[in-house]
Amino acid sequence: MQTAPQLRPASAGDADFVTRVIETTMRAHIERTWGQFNADETRRRVLGNIEARRCSIICWKNQDIGVFTIAREPTEIKLEQIFILPAFQRRGLGTYLTRALAAEAQPADKPLTLRVLAVNPARQLYEREGFAVTETTPERIFMERRA
């Protein structure tokens, strides 16, 4: 990869961008899973993640290209969201960020956990990066990468 992606903390002014990224990358998967996409609910969750300081904007080559939401808990690190706009996918950016987070989790001796919609092909990325399925529901697959 020529240039590594950078992260910057999301602010309330980024809420429209974050909501748009989620809708662009996830709407079809959400509709396939639950039948409808709720933009108001999505925006409410976005604002909560921004307020909790869990949400970062992925920047690459001076452009905002995605969203990275992490919850650092006492016993685990949760990869809650990694959404990259379609024009920037398949360039190794998600892999880079996932590996960086795994490198953070390892010395802290914490597992890195996530959940992915069962219909989302991103599961393949996580499996390549050493995540194992810990639980499944009809809608979601829960995964973990041990430190």
N, C-alpha and C positions, 0 to 999 in steps of 0.2 A: 504494500500500500504506500503510495507516495506521501500522503499527508495524513497523520493521525487525526481522528476527530477530537474536538475539544468539547468540554461541557461548561455551561454557565448556569448559575441558578435562575430558575424561572421566577418571574415577578407577575403581579396581577395584570400588568400590561401584556403579558404573553398568553393570557387565557384564551383569546380568540385563535391564536396560532396553534396552541396545544389541542384545543377542541377540533380544529380543522384537520390536524394531523391524525388524530384518533378516528375521526369520521372517514377520512380518505383511506386509511390503512385497515380499519377494522369494521366498517359498516357492513360490508358483505358477509363477513364471518358472524357478526352479531345477529344480523337478520336471518342468516341460515340457522343459527343456534336458537334464538328466541323469537324470531318472527318480525321483530321491529327494532329500529334504532331510535333512541330517545335523546335528542340533542340537548334538551334542557337538563336531563339527569347527568349526561356526560359533562356538561359545563360545570354543574354543581360539584361533581367529583374532582374535576380539574382544579377548581378553586380551592377545594379542601387540601389537595396534594400540594398546591403551591403555598398555601398558608402554613402547612406543616413542614415546609422546606424539604420535601422529598423529591420534588420535580426539577429536572434540569433540561435545558435545551441543548440538543446536539448540534454543534456547529462544525462545518467542514468547508474549507476553502472560502471562508468569510460569508457563509450562508447558513441560515438556520434550516436544518434539514430533518429534525426529528425530536423525539421526546424520550427521556430516560428517567424513570421514576424508581427510586430505591427506598426501602425501609430498613434501616439498621436497627435491629432488635438486640437485646442482650444475649440471646442464644442463637441467632441466625441473621443472615443478611438476605432480604427478600428482593428479588428482581421483579418489581411490580409491573413495569411497562418498559418496553423498548420498541418504539414505533419510528420507522424511518420512511420518509416519503418515497413513493415508488421510483422516482427518477434517480434516487441515490441508493437503492437496494442492490444487493449482489455485487458489492464492491469491497466486502470484508469489514465494513464499519461496525455492523452488529457483532461480528465475531471479535473484533478488537475490543469493543466495550465489554462484552461478556467475559473475555479473558482477563481484562483489567480488574473487573469486579471479583473474579475468582482469585486473582492474585492478592486482592485485599482480604478476602475471607480466609485464605490459607494460614497466614501467620497468626490471625486472631483465633484459629482453630474453630471456626464457625462454618456450618454448612451454608451453601448458597442455594436458596429455594426459589421456586417460581411456580406459576400456574399458567397454562396456555389453553385456549379453546381447543376442543378436540378436533375441530374442522380446520384449524390454522396450521399450514405447512411449516411454520417456524419451529415446530417441534423437532424437525430434522436438524436444525442448527443446534438446538440444545442437546440432542443426543450425540451429535458429533463432538460437542464440547464436554462430554463426560457426565451429563445429567442422566439420572435414572428415574423412572416412574416410581412414585411412592403411593399414589392413589389415583383412581379415576372415578369420574361421575359421567353421566351421559353428556354433559356439557363441557367438562374441563378435565385436563390432565395435570396432576400435581407432580412436580419433579424436584430432585435434589442433587446437588453436587457436593460430595463430602470434601472437607478440607484435607 
